[in-house]
């Protein structure tokens, strides 16, 4: 039965990984944005919070979300995340969507070496490794993203994605990784203003906090559409929403970049 013929509401199941430990700079707001944008369309959202040591069945998940955290938080969750790695990779290989922000982006790569020299193994969704550098990159960022590069058949023109970065990590993409997009303003993966984030199938890794999705509604809808497609197969375009407030927040964030208040490198303080 196609989604259009269904009598019961469509739904998606979202795994929110480590919501207490990994919620830097309001990253939990990404979950709220996804819930609201689905509810406004009559789509049911079931959020499954996943904590360290908790036994959780991830087999019926359509969208994985994990926020950022400091090195101590990353070290706290790394072993548990590694244990869940095969299940998460299987989901993503099967078309499930994912959003991994900052510390999560680093742990969704192959490894992260902290400022203290500790190397945390990642789950290898992205062919990328990260090492802590001498500078911290802080500020507003604008990235040009082409959604069609990673499976969005409904994508149109290049999308300007805005957010806020605060990281000392230098993320090196391997030959099997593609960046999320091209930096228009800000520092990005290597602090040089070139590329930002990474993509693999419907998984997105990025340094952008904010939280990211409330002021990037098209990116939020891309994840929702991918999650619905994972559950139901081919689905049509999402119903349009009145995004006046969301786009207003987007314009303000982008203006802050374009008027000179962009990401700058600062010496990393010892921790």
Secondary structure, DSSP 8 states (H G I E B T S, - for coil): --GGG-SS--EEEEEEETTTTS-GGGTTHHHHHHHHHHHTTT-EEEEEEE-TT-----TT-SEEEE----HHHHHHHHHHHHHHHHHHHHHHHTT-EEEEETHHHHHTSSEEE-TTS-EEE---SSSEEEEEEEEEEEEEEEEEE-GGGGT-TT--S-EEEEEEEEEEEEEEE-TT-B-SEEEEES--TTSSSSEE-EEETTEEEE--BS-TGGG-HHHHHHHHHHHHHHHHSS---------HHHHHHHHHHHHHHHTT-B-EEEE----
